[in-house]
Amino acid sequence: MNGVHDLGGPEGSGALENEAGEPTFHETVEGRAFALDLRGVSVRRLSA
């Protein structure tokens, strides 16, 4: 798939490589947003 909705990138471009020592989140706000998203998912599961 090489269309607008393909989030994986074009075919044949190879795998992404991690940089040595690269942090999981580059900014504090990224980790907080991830935690809020996980919390929202768990709350929705419990209330369903």
N, C-alpha and C positions, 0 to 999 in steps of 0.2 A: 504494500500500500504506500503510495506517495501523495496522498491527497491532503486537503486542508485539515481533516480530522485525525490524521495520523500523528500521534505524539511521540512515536518512537524514532523519528528521523527517517531519512531516505534509506532504502535498501542498499546494502553493500558498503556502508560507511564504517563498519566495524564496531567493536565494543568500546564503551567508555572506560577510561582507565582512571583509577583513583590516584591522587597525588599522595606521596608519603607524608604522614602527619597532618593530613587535611581534616579539619574538624567536621563533625556531623552537621552542625549548624554554624553558618558564618556570622550570624548576628543573633543576639539574645532574643529578639522578637520572633525569629523563626522557630526556636524551640518552644516559646510560649504559645505560638499559634498552633503548633503541632499538638501540644498538650491539651489545648482547648478543643481541638478537633476530636482527639481521642475521648475526651470527657463527654462531648456531645454524642458520640456514637454509643458510649456505654449507657448514658441516660435514656436515649431513644430505645435501646434494647430492653431496659428494665421497665419502661412505661408502656411497652407494646402489649 
